[in-house]
């Protein structure tokens, strides 16, 4: 048989396979779910039927263990599987209720108080009279399932080993259909589910695992051996463009925002995506939409195909046309009970010559959204190689996208945090105020990019912050020298590539030197003027260019100092530079209010702990000027304040995040908040 990189090799290891039934189910599920050729992220489900002792009666009962709602097979643990009384699940048929009402009754079938919520596919497993059941979303098999001649191809590829179920939305009725198919075809070992995927079964999990792979490889081999054309997407039309992704992406990110909700992006320029985008048949296939229900729950019914351009009129028209078409689709298909229309903007944008942009409320979900559309591309490729690709009928697609059960699931999710979907850049992010601010921004739901020249400090901070985040990939680091405009521009381009743009910038990078106007060295003058004046000027400038291209506003926070108001002692250039920063904040607030961009500042004082500025040398010089020992500095600053308190980086971070958040300070710009414990010299006047 011909082989290619889609052929799946068995990884079953008899010596590693557990003997405990649930651990074995987890082992098999992880093997299946960790290979994208077998199923997509979060897709597919598995189950085992075992006899266990009822904790109430002590009687032996058959228990169905099935992957719970949500989650991913590749990383599933024991706690991700629901357990139900098998006889109670199949007995629900007697009630004669509509299938959506039956879902609520699954909780009454739970075995041993298992807290994992049963999947909507639970009956699909319950009605299969075998111990091990595997339901996967292999691209190769879905290519057959999404072909115009699905029935004929299923027979050709699998013979009598696989039956065929016509399209039916997942649920109890599909489980009954599968039961009847098995009864009528006892020799069948699996069933093709039109436009959806396939399911197969066996007496043991090793047999079921190997059968799953065999069915997938049969589809792979058939497609490769029976290609009508080596170019399933039509003649290739290579497209060259001068438009840069880093220039276009912030514009697109602004366009997909909806009702104040910003989104995070992922750019895919892989070979498979670029091949699809260059095909003459791409517009037709893209407009048909996806087929597998798992796909368009994230990708919507279809993507936006956009010309590679920065022309605002062309971009605006493309988005307006997409929204109009989506709204018409909603109006055609909605029912009296349908949820309200969600964001009518695309979640996937295809730009020939540049790549595929996917958007979601966090980075991990945007990656998954893009991967799902790549699955759809692979399905289209396979179907077009041997037949003709067909998508789900529009009404069926709508009924999945706006399924009341999915809406209920969305409403059960915890409320979004106030900075969900927003991107924050923090300069000087490896320590002190910058690190504390980044920590709080992540806790508030933001994606954070840290700029600093301290690469080791950046790496350590990223590990710390990412370990505390609720989702993956929310922290990125950029080694950046803010005294060099090229370094700043490169770092911001990396932020765009990582997240799509910038909503918040915290200009915090700093250092200090002692000296009055007579003894400040040229070296110290160059360092501080470049870092505290030019660095802040360029940081705000590059960030605001991106914010303006978004068209959704933004927030800038400058970390000043008490010395920007009070002269300080023997720190002439440092104090003057801090005064420059405060006035830079004011003029920026005035210039960009028309774009919805706010700019504010904080004035801290005496933040000695965990600060890159407070080096051993600076501490020695400051202590000497004050006539105290370096170890007495913290206590000195606390006693000097009106409140008699120590000021920490966390205190500064609290004020910065208040100013950064539109939810808290949307009516505040051009403002300075003092964070100094109360210092009369630092009073603003």
C-alpha positions as CSV (number, residue, x, y, z in Angstrom):
1,X,0.0,0.0,0.0
2,X,1.3,3.5,-0.7
3,X,2.4,5.4,2.4
4,X,2.6,9.1,3.2
5,X,3.0,11.3,6.3
6,X,-0.7,10.8,7.0
7,X,-0.3,7.1,7.7
8,X,-0.7,6.5,11.4
9,X,1.6,4.0,13.1
10,X,0.6,2.1,16.2
11,X,2.1,3.3,19.5
12,X,0.4,0.8,21.7
13,X,2.9,-0.6,24.2
14,X,1.7,-3.8,25.9
15,X,4.3,-3.3,28.7
16,X,3.1,0.2,29.4
17,X,-0.7,-0.4,29.1
18,X,-2.3,-0.3,32.6
19,X,-4.4,-3.1,33.9
20,X,-6.9,-0.9,35.8
21,X,-9.9,-0.3,33.4
22,X,-10.0,3.5,33.9
23,X,-6.3,3.9,33.6
24,X,-6.4,1.8,30.4
25,X,-9.1,4.1,29.0
26,X,-6.9,7.1,29.8
27,X,-3.9,5.5,28.2
28,X,-5.7,4.7,25.0
29,X,-7.4,8.1,24.9
30,X,-4.1,9.9,25.3
31,X,-2.5,7.9,22.5
32,X,-5.5,8.7,20.2
33,X,-5.9,12.3,21.2
34,X,-2.3,13.3,21.0
35,X,-2.0,12.6,17.3
36,X,-3.7,15.3,15.1
37,X,-4.0,12.8,12.2
38,X,-6.4,10.9,14.4
39,X,-8.5,13.7,15.9
40,X,-8.5,17.4,16.3
41,X,-7.7,19.2,19.6
42,X,-10.7,18.7,22.0
43,X,-12.4,16.5,19.5
44,X,-13.5,12.9,19.6
45,X,-14.4,10.8,22.6
46,X,-13.8,7.4,24.0
47,X,-15.5,5.0,26.4
48,X,-15.3,1.7,28.3
49,X,-18.1,-0.4,29.7
50,X,-17.1,-2.3,32.9
51,X,-18.9,-4.1,35.7
52,X,-18.5,-2.5,39.1
53,X,-20.0,-2.8,42.5
54,X,-22.8,-0.4,43.2
55,X,-21.8,1.7,46.2
56,X,-25.4,1.7,47.5
57,X,-26.6,-1.8,46.9
58,X,-23.4,-3.8,46.6
59,X,-24.8,-5.3,43.5
60,X,-22.7,-5.7,40.3
61,X,-23.8,-3.2,37.7
62,X,-22.6,-2.2,34.2
63,X,-20.9,1.2,34.2
64,X,-20.3,3.4,31.2
65,X,-17.1,5.4,31.5
66,X,-17.0,8.1,28.8
67,X,-15.0,11.3,28.2
68,X,-16.7,14.2,29.9
69,X,-17.9,17.3,28.4
70,X,-15.1,19.6,27.1
71,X,-11.5,18.8,27.6
72,X,-9.0,17.1,25.3
73,X,-8.3,13.4,24.8
74,X,-4.6,14.0,24.4
75,X,-4.2,15.4,27.9
76,X,-7.1,13.7,29.6
77,X,-6.8,12.3,33.1
78,X,-9.0,10.0,35.2
79,X,-11.0,13.0,36.4
80,X,-11.9,13.9,32.8
81,X,-14.2,10.9,32.4
82,X,-17.8,10.7,33.5
83,X,-19.3,7.4,34.8
84,X,-23.0,6.5,34.4
85,X,-25.2,3.5,35.0
86,X,-25.4,1.9,31.6
87,X,-29.0,0.7,32.0
88,X,-30.2,4.1,33.1
89,X,-28.8,5.8,30.0
90,X,-30.3,3.4,27.5
91,X,-33.5,3.3,29.6
92,X,-34.1,7.1,28.9
93,X,-35.5,6.1,25.6
94,X,-38.7,4.9,27.3
95,X,-39.5,8.5,28.4
96,X,-40.2,9.5,24.8
97,X,-38.8,13.0,25.4
98,X,-37.2,15.3,22.8
99,X,-33.5,14.6,22.8
100,X,-32.4,18.0,24.0
101,X,-34.6,17.5,27.1
102,X,-32.9,14.1,27.7
103,X,-29.5,15.7,28.2
104,X,-30.6,17.2,31.5
105,X,-31.4,13.7,32.7
106,X,-27.9,12.4,32.3
107,X,-27.1,13.8,35.7
108,X,-29.6,11.3,37.2
109,X,-27.7,8.5,35.6
110,X,-24.4,9.3,37.3
111,X,-22.5,6.4,39.0
112,X,-20.8,7.0,42.3
113,X,-21.3,10.8,42.4
114,X,-18.8,11.4,39.7
115,X,-18.5,15.2,39.2
116,X,-17.4,15.1,35.6
117,X,-20.3,16.2,33.3
118,X,-21.3,13.7,30.7
119,X,-20.7,14.5,27.0
120,X,-23.5,15.2,24.5
121,X,-22.1,12.0,22.7
122,X,-22.8,9.8,25.8
123,X,-25.7,7.9,24.0
124,X,-23.5,7.3,21.0
125,X,-21.3,5.1,23.2
126,X,-24.1,3.7,25.4
127,X,-25.9,2.1,22.5
128,X,-22.9,0.2,21.2
129,X,-22.9,-3.3,22.6
130,X,-19.1,-3.5,23.0
131,X,-16.7,-2.8,25.8
132,X,-14.4,-0.3,24.0
133,X,-15.7,2.5,21.8
134,X,-13.7,5.1,19.8
135,X,-15.2,8.1,18.1
136,X,-12.6,10.1,16.2
137,X,-12.5,13.1,13.8
138,X,-9.7,12.0,11.4
139,X,-9.2,14.4,8.5
140,X,-8.8,11.5,6.1
141,X,-12.0,9.8,7.2
142,X,-14.0,13.1,7.3
143,X,-12.8,13.6,3.7
144,X,-14.9,10.6,2.8
145,X,-17.7,11.7,5.1
146,X,-17.8,15.1,3.5
147,X,-17.8,13.9,-0.1
148,X,-20.7,14.2,-2.4
149,X,-20.7,10.4,-2.9
150,X,-20.1,9.5,0.7
151,X,-22.2,6.2,0.7
152,X,-20.4,4.9,-2.4
153,X,-17.0,5.8,-1.2
154,X,-17.6,4.4,2.3
155,X,-18.4,1.0,0.7
156,X,-15.4,1.2,-1.6
157,X,-12.9,2.2,1.2
158,X,-14.2,0.0,4.0
159,X,-16.4,-2.6,2.5
160,X,-18.8,-4.2,5.0
161,X,-16.6,-3.3,8.0
162,X,-18.1,0.2,8.2
163,X,-21.8,1.1,8.0
164,X,-23.1,4.6,7.2
165,X,-25.1,7.0,9.3
166,X,-26.6,9.9,7.4
167,X,-25.9,13.3,8.9
168,X,-27.6,13.8,12.3
169,X,-26.7,16.3,14.9
170,X,-24.9,14.6,17.9
171,X,-27.4,13.5,20.6
172,X,-29.7,10.8,21.8
173,X,-31.3,10.2,18.4
174,X,-28.0,9.6,16.8
175,X,-27.3,7.0,19.4
176,X,-30.5,5.2,18.6
177,X,-29.7,5.3,14.9
178,X,-26.3,3.7,15.6
179,X,-28.0,1.0,17.7
180,X,-30.3,0.1,14.8
181,X,-27.4,0.1,12.3
182,X,-25.4,-2.3,14.4
183,X,-28.4,-4.6,14.9
184,X,-29.0,-4.6,11.1
185,X,-25.3,-5.1,10.3
186,X,-23.8,-7.3,13.0
187,X,-20.6,-7.8,11.0
188,X,-19.8,-4.1,11.1
189,X,-16.9,-2.9,13.2
190,X,-17.6,0.8,12.7
191,X,-19.9,3.5,11.3
192,X,-19.2,6.4,9.1
193,X,-21.1,9.5,10.3
194,X,-21.8,11.7,7.3
195,X,-20.0,15.1,7.5
196,X,-18.9,14.3,11.0
197,X,-16.4,11.5,11.6
198,X,-16.5,7.8,12.5
199,X,-17.0,5.5,15.4
200,X,-15.7,2.0,15.9
201,X,-15.8,-0.7,18.6
202,X,-14.2,-3.8,19.9
203,X,-14.1,-6.1,23.0
204,X,-10.8,-4.7,24.3
205,X,-9.1,-1.4,24.1
206,X,-6.0,-2.7,22.4
207,X,-8.3,-4.1,19.6
208,X,-10.3,-0.9,19.4
209,X,-7.1,1.3,19.2
210,X,-5.6,-0.8,16.4
211,X,-9.0,-0.8,14.6
212,X,-9.2,3.0,14.8
213,X,-5.8,3.3,13.2
214,X,-6.6,0.7,10.5
215,X,-9.8,2.6,9.5
216,X,-7.9,5.9,9.3
217,X,-5.1,4.3,7.2
218,X,-7.6,2.7,4.9
219,X,-9.0,6.2,4.1
220,X,-5.5,7.7,3.7
221,X,-4.4,4.9,1.4
222,X,-7.5,5.1,-0.7
223,X,-7.3,8.9,-1.2
224,X,-3.6,8.7,-2.2
225,X,-4.2,5.9,-4.6
226,X,-7.3,7.3,-6.3
227,X,-6.5,11.0,-6.7
228,X,-8.3,12.7,-9.6
229,X,-5.7,15.4,-9.6
230,X,-2.5,16.2,-7.7
231,X,-3.9,19.8,-7.2
232,X,-7.2,19.4,-5.3
233,X,-7.4,23.2,-4.9
234,X,-7.1,23.9,-8.6
235,X,-4.3,25.6,-10.5
236,X,-1.9,27.4,-8.2
237,X,-1.8,31.1,-8.5
238,X,1.3,32.3,-6.5
239,X,0.6,35.8,-5.2
240,X,3.3,38.3,-4.3
241,X,2.4,41.3,-2.2
242,X,4.3,44.2,-0.5
243,X,1.8,44.1,2.3
244,X,3.4,43.0,5.6
245,X,1.5,40.9,8.0
246,X,2.7,43.1,10.9
247,X,1.0,46.1,9.2
248,X,-2.3,44.3,8.3
249,X,-2.8,42.3,11.5
250,X,-3.5,45.2,13.9
251,X,-6.1,46.6,11.4
252,X,-7.8,43.2,11.2
253,X,-7.7,42.8,15.0
254,X,-9.5,46.1,15.4
255,X,-12.2,45.0,12.9
256,X,-13.0,41.7,14.6
257,X,-13.6,43.4,18.0
258,X,-17.2,43.4,19.0
259,X,-19.0,45.3,21.8
260,X,-15.8,46.2,23.5
261,X,-14.5,42.6,23.4
262,X,-11.0,42.5,21.9
263,X,-9.6,39.3,20.6
264,X,-6.2,37.6,20.3
265,X,-4.8,36.4,17.0
266,X,-2.7,33.7,15.5
267,X,-1.0,33.9,12.1
268,X,-0.5,30.6,10.2
269,X,1.8,30.7,7.1
270,X,2.3,26.9,7.0
271,X,2.8,25.2,3.6
272,X,-0.7,23.6,3.8
273,X,-2.3,26.9,4.3
274,X,-0.4,28.8,1.7
275,X,-1.1,26.0,-0.8
276,X,-4.8,26.3,-0.2
277,X,-4.7,30.1,-0.4
278,X,-3.0,30.0,-3.8
279,X,-5.4,27.6,-5.4
280,X,-7.9,28.8,-8.0
281,X,-10.7,26.8,-6.2
282,X,-10.0,28.3,-2.8
283,X,-12.8,31.0,-3.0
284,X,-15.4,28.4,-3.9
285,X,-14.3,26.0,-1.2
286,X,-13.9,28.7,1.5
287,X,-17.4,29.9,0.8
288,X,-18.9,26.4,1.1
289,X,-17.8,26.4,4.7
290,X,-16.8,23.6,7.0
291,X,-18.5,20.2,7.6
292,X,-17.5,18.6,10.9
293,X,-19.5,20.2,13.8
294,X,-16.3,20.5,15.9
295,X,-14.9,22.8,13.2
296,X,-17.4,25.5,12.8
297,X,-18.3,25.8,16.4
298,X,-15.0,27.9,16.4
299,X,-14.5,28.8,12.8
300,X,-18.1,29.9,12.1
301,X,-19.9,28.7,9.0
302,X,-17.2,30.2,6.7
303,X,-14.1,32.5,6.8
304,X,-13.6,35.9,5.3
305,X,-11.4,35.8,2.2
306,X,-9.6,39.2,2.0
307,X,-7.3,40.7,-0.6
308,X,-3.8,41.6,0.7
309,X,-4.3,45.3,1.0
310,X,-4.0,48.2,3.5
311,X,-6.6,50.2,1.7
312,X,-9.1,51.1,4.4
313,X,-12.0,51.4,2.0
314,X,-11.5,47.9,0.6
315,X,-11.0,46.4,4.1
316,X,-14.1,48.2,5.4
317,X,-16.2,47.0,2.5
318,X,-15.0,43.4,2.9
319,X,-16.0,43.4,6.6
320,X,-19.3,45.1,5.9
321,X,-20.2,42.5,3.3
322,X,-19.2,39.7,5.6
323,X,-21.3,41.0,8.5
324,X,-24.2,41.6,6.2
325,X,-24.0,38.1,4.9
326,X,-23.7,36.6,8.4
327,X,-26.6,38.6,9.6
328,X,-28.7,37.4,6.7
329,X,-27.7,33.8,7.5
330,X,-28.7,34.3,11.1
331,X,-32.1,35.8,10.1
332,X,-32.8,33.0,7.6
333,X,-32.1,30.2,10.0
334,X,-33.0,31.5,13.5
335,X,-35.9,30.0,15.4
336,X,-38.0,31.6,18.2
337,X,-35.8,29.9,20.8
338,X,-32.4,30.8,19.1
339,X,-29.9,32.7,21.2
340,X,-29.1,36.2,20.2
341,X,-26.7,36.7,17.3
342,X,-23.1,36.6,18.5
343,X,-20.1,38.6,17.0
344,X,-20.9,38.8,13.2
345,X,-17.3,39.3,12.4
346,X,-15.1,36.5,11.0
347,X,-13.0,34.4,13.4
348,X,-10.9,33.2,10.5
349,X,-9.5,35.5,7.8
350,X,-7.8,34.1,4.7
351,X,-5.4,36.5,2.9
352,X,-3.8,35.1,-0.2
353,X,-0.1,35.9,-0.3
354,X,0.1,36.4,3.5
355,X,-1.6,33.6,5.4
356,X,-4.5,32.7,7.7
357,X,-5.4,34.8,10.7
358,X,-7.5,33.3,13.4
359,X,-9.1,35.1,16.4
360,X,-10.4,34.1,19.8
361,X,-10.6,35.5,23.3
362,X,-7.2,34.1,24.3
363,X,-4.1,32.8,22.5
364,X,-4.7,29.2,23.1
365,X,-8.2,29.3,21.6
366,X,-7.0,31.3,18.6
367,X,-4.4,28.6,18.0
368,X,-7.1,25.9,18.2
369,X,-9.5,27.9,15.9
370,X,-6.7,28.1,13.3
371,X,-5.9,24.5,13.7
372,X,-9.6,23.6,13.2
373,X,-9.7,25.5,9.9
374,X,-6.5,23.7,8.9
375,X,-8.4,20.5,9.6
376,X,-11.2,21.8,7.3
377,X,-8.6,22.5,4.6
378,X,-7.3,18.9,4.9
379,X,-10.8,17.6,4.7
380,X,-11.5,19.7,1.6
381,X,-8.2,18.4,0.1
382,X,-9.0,14.8,0.6
383,X,-12.6,15.1,-0.6
384,X,-11.6,17.0,-3.7
385,X,-8.9,14.5,-4.5
386,X,-11.4,11.6,-4.9
387,X,-14.7,13.3,-5.3
388,X,-16.3,16.6,-4.5
389,X,-16.4,18.3,-1.2
390,X,-19.8,19.2,0.3
391,X,-20.4,21.2,3.4
392,X,-23.3,20.9,5.9
393,X,-26.6,22.4,4.8
394,X,-26.9,26.0,6.1
395,X,-29.7,25.2,8.5
396,X,-27.8,22.3,10.0
397,X,-24.8,24.4,10.4
398,X,-26.8,27.1,12.2
399,X,-28.5,24.6,14.4
400,X,-25.0,23.5,15.6
401,X,-23.6,27.0,15.9
402,X,-26.6,28.3,17.9
403,X,-27.5,25.1,19.7
404,X,-29.3,25.9,22.9
405,X,-27.2,23.2,24.7
406,X,-24.0,25.0,23.5
407,X,-25.5,28.3,24.6
408,X,-26.2,26.9,28.1
409,X,-22.6,25.6,28.2
410,X,-21.3,29.1,27.4
411,X,-23.4,30.6,30.1
412,X,-22.0,28.2,32.7
413,X,-18.5,29.4,31.9
414,X,-17.0,31.7,34.6
415,X,-17.4,35.4,33.8
416,X,-14.6,36.9,31.7
417,X,-11.9,38.9,33.5
418,X,-11.8,42.6,32.9
419,X,-8.8,42.5,30.6
420,X,-9.7,39.3,28.7
421,X,-8.6,39.7,25.1
422,X,-6.3,42.7,25.7
423,X,-2.6,42.8,25.1
424,X,-0.3,44.8,27.4
425,X,3.3,45.7,26.8
426,X,5.5,46.4,29.9
427,X,9.0,47.8,29.5
428,X,11.5,47.0,32.2
429,X,9.3,43.9,32.8
430,X,12.0,41.6,34.3
431,X,11.9,43.0,37.8
432,X,10.5,45.5,40.3
433,X,7.5,47.5,39.3
434,X,7.4,46.1,35.8
435,X,7.3,42.5,37.0
436,X,4.7,43.2,39.7
437,X,2.5,45.0,37.1
438,X,2.8,42.1,34.6
439,X,1.8,39.7,37.3
440,X,-1.3,41.7,38.1
441,X,-2.2,42.2,34.4
442,X,-2.1,38.5,33.8
443,X,-4.3,37.9,36.9
444,X,-6.8,40.4,35.3
445,X,-6.9,38.3,32.1
446,X,-4.5,40.2,29.9
447,X,-1.9,38.8,27.5
448,X,1.4,40.4,28.4
449,X,4.6,41.1,26.5
450,X,7.7,42.0,28.6
451,X,10.5,44.1,27.2
452,X,13.8,44.2,29.0
453,X,17.6,44.0,28.3
454,X,17.9,41.3,31.1
455,X,17.3,38.1,29.2
456,X,17.8,35.8,32.1
457,X,15.4,37.9,34.2
458,X,12.8,37.8,31.4
459,X,13.0,34.1,31.2
460,X,12.5,33.6,34.9
461,X,9.6,36.1,35.0
462,X,7.9,34.4,32.1
463,X,8.1,31.0,33.8
464,X,6.6,32.5,37.0
465,X,3.8,34.4,35.3
466,X,2.8,31.6,32.9
467,X,2.6,29.1,35.8
468,X,0.0,31.4,37.4
469,X,-2.0,31.9,34.2
470,X,-5.3,30.1,33.6
471,X,-4.5,29.4,29.9
472,X,-1.3,28.7,27.9
473,X,0.7,31.2,25.9
474,X,-0.4,34.4,27.6
475,X,3.2,35.7,28.3
476,X,5.8,36.6,25.8
477,X,9.3,38.1,26.3
478,X,11.3,40.3,24.0
479,X,14.9,41.3,24.7
480,X,14.7,45.0,24.0
481,X,17.0,48.0,24.5
482,X,14.5,50.9,24.7
483,X,17.3,53.4,24.0
484,X,17.4,52.1,20.4
485,X,14.4,52.7,18.1
486,X,15.2,49.7,16.0
487,X,15.1,47.4,19.0
488,X,11.7,48.9,20.1
489,X,10.2,48.5,16.6
490,X,11.4,44.9,16.4
491,X,10.0,44.1,19.8
492,X,6.6,45.6,18.9
493,X,6.6,43.6,15.7
494,X,7.1,40.5,17.7
495,X,4.1,41.4,19.9
496,X,2.0,41.8,16.8
497,X,3.1,38.4,15.5
498,X,2.4,36.9,18.9
499,X,-0.9,38.4,19.9
500,X,-2.1,40.7,17.1
501,X,-1.5,44.2,18.5
502,X,-1.3,46.3,21.6
503,X,-4.1,47.7,23.9
504,X,-2.0,48.8,26.9
505,X,1.5,50.0,27.2
506,X,3.4,50.6,30.5
507,X,6.5,52.7,30.0
508,X,8.6,51.6,33.0
509,X,12.2,50.8,32.0
510,X,14.5,52.9,34.1
511,X,17.8,53.4,35.8
512,X,19.3,56.2,37.9
513,X,22.6,58.0,38.5
514,X,23.6,60.5,41.1
515,X,25.0,63.9,40.0
516,X,24.3,67.6,39.8
517,X,24.6,69.8,36.7
518,X,28.4,70.2,37.3
519,X,29.4,66.6,37.9
520,X,27.1,64.4,35.8
521,X,29.4,62.6,33.4
522,X,28.7,62.6,29.6
523,X,28.3,58.8,29.9
524,X,25.6,59.2,32.6
525,X,23.9,62.0,30.6
526,X,23.8,59.8,27.5
527,X,22.5,56.8,29.4
528,X,19.7,58.6,31.3
529,X,18.6,60.9,28.5
530,X,18.3,58.0,26.1
531,X,16.6,55.7,28.6
532,X,14.3,58.0,30.4
533,X,13.4,60.5,27.7
534,X,14.1,59.1,24.2
535,X,13.2,55.5,25.4
536,X,9.8,56.6,26.8
537,X,9.1,58.9,23.8
538,X,9.8,56.1,21.3
539,X,7.9,53.4,23.3
540,X,4.8,55.5,23.5
541,X,5.1,56.4,19.8
542,X,5.4,52.8,18.5
543,X,2.6,51.6,20.8
544,X,0.2,54.3,19.8
545,X,0.8,53.7,16.1
546,X,-0.6,50.2,16.7
547,X,-3.4,51.4,18.9
548,X,-4.5,53.9,16.2
549,X,-4.5,51.2,13.5
550,X,-6.8,49.1,15.8
551,X,-9.3,51.9,16.0
552,X,-10.4,50.5,19.4
553,X,-8.6,53.0,21.7
554,X,-6.0,52.1,24.2
555,X,-4.3,53.0,27.5
556,X,-0.7,54.3,28.1
557,X,0.7,54.4,31.6
558,X,4.0,56.2,32.3
559,X,5.9,55.2,35.5
560,X,7.3,58.6,36.6
561,X,8.7,59.5,40.0
562,X,8.3,61.8,42.9
563,X,11.5,63.4,41.5
564,X,9.5,64.5,38.5
565,X,7.7,67.0,40.8
566,X,10.2,67.5,43.6
567,X,13.7,68.3,42.7
568,X,15.4,65.6,44.7
569,X,19.0,65.8,45.9
570,X,22.0,65.3,43.7
571,X,20.0,63.7,40.9
572,X,19.7,66.5,38.4
573,X,19.3,64.6,35.1
574,X,17.2,61.8,36.6
575,X,14.8,64.4,38.1
576,X,14.7,66.4,34.9
577,X,14.0,63.3,32.8
578,X,11.2,62.3,35.1
579,X,9.6,65.7,34.7
580,X,10.0,65.2,30.9
581,X,8.1,61.9,31.2
582,X,5.2,63.5,33.0
583,X,4.8,66.3,30.4
584,X,5.2,63.7,27.6
585,X,2.2,61.9,29.2
586,X,0.2,65.1,29.2
587,X,0.8,66.1,25.6
588,X,0.2,62.5,24.5
589,X,-3.1,62.5,26.4
590,X,-4.1,65.6,24.6
591,X,-3.0,64.5,21.2
592,X,-4.6,61.1,21.1
593,X,-7.8,61.5,23.1
594,X,-9.6,61.8,19.7
595,X,-8.5,58.2,19.0
596,X,-9.9,57.0,22.3
597,X,-6.3,56.5,23.7
598,X,-5.8,57.5,27.3
599,X,-2.4,58.4,28.8
600,X,-1.7,58.7,32.5
601,X,1.2,58.3,35.0
602,X,2.1,57.2,38.5
603,X,4.6,58.9,40.7
604,X,6.2,56.3,43.0
605,X,8.8,57.1,45.7
606,X,11.1,54.9,47.8
607,X,10.3,51.6,46.1
608,X,13.6,50.0,47.2
609,X,12.7,46.3,47.1
610,X,13.1,44.1,44.0
611,X,14.1,47.1,41.8
612,X,16.7,47.2,39.1
613,X,17.2,50.9,39.7
614,X,18.2,50.3,43.3
615,X,21.5,48.7,42.5
616,X,24.1,48.3,45.2
617,X,25.9,51.4,43.9
618,X,22.7,53.5,43.9
619,X,21.8,52.3,47.4
620,X,25.3,53.3,48.6
621,X,25.2,56.7,47.0
622,X,21.6,57.4,48.3
623,X,22.4,56.2,51.8
624,X,25.5,58.3,51.9
625,X,23.6,61.4,50.7
626,X,21.1,60.8,53.5
627,X,23.7,60.0,56.1
628,X,22.4,56.5,56.8
629,X,23.4,52.9,56.1
630,X,22.1,51.2,53.0
631,X,20.2,48.6,55.0
632,X,18.3,51.5,56.7
633,X,16.9,52.8,53.4
634,X,13.5,51.0,53.5
635,X,12.8,52.1,57.0
636,X,13.9,55.6,56.2
637,X,11.5,56.0,53.3
638,X,8.7,54.5,55.3
639,X,9.2,56.9,58.2
640,X,9.6,59.9,55.8
641,X,6.1,59.3,54.3
642,X,3.0,60.8,55.9
643,X,1.4,57.4,56.2
644,X,4.6,55.9,57.7
645,X,4.4,52.9,55.3
646,X,6.7,51.0,52.9
647,X,5.8,51.4,49.2
648,X,6.2,48.1,47.2
649,X,6.2,47.2,43.5
650,X,2.8,45.7,44.1
651,X,1.4,49.0,45.4
652,X,2.6,50.6,42.1
653,X,1.1,47.8,40.1
654,X,-2.3,48.3,41.6
655,X,-2.3,52.0,40.5
656,X,-1.0,51.2,37.1
657,X,-3.6,48.5,36.5
658,X,-6.3,50.9,37.7
659,X,-5.2,53.4,35.1
660,X,-4.8,50.8,32.4
661,X,-8.3,49.3,32.7
662,X,-11.2,50.9,30.8
663,X,-13.5,49.2,33.2
664,X,-12.0,51.2,36.1
665,X,-10.8,54.5,34.7
666,X,-12.3,55.0,31.3
667,X,-13.0,58.7,32.2
668,X,-9.4,59.4,33.3
669,X,-6.6,60.8,31.1
670,X,-3.7,63.2,31.7
671,X,-3.7,62.2,35.4
672,X,-0.9,61.5,37.8
673,X,-1.4,59.2,40.8
674,X,1.1,59.4,43.6
675,X,2.2,56.1,45.1
676,X,4.6,57.3,47.8
677,X,3.0,56.8,51.1
678,X,2.3,60.6,51.2
679,X,5.2,62.9,50.5
680,X,4.6,66.7,50.7
681,X,7.4,67.4,48.3
682,X,5.6,65.2,45.8
683,X,2.2,66.8,46.1
684,X,1.0,67.8,42.7
685,X,0.3,71.5,42.3
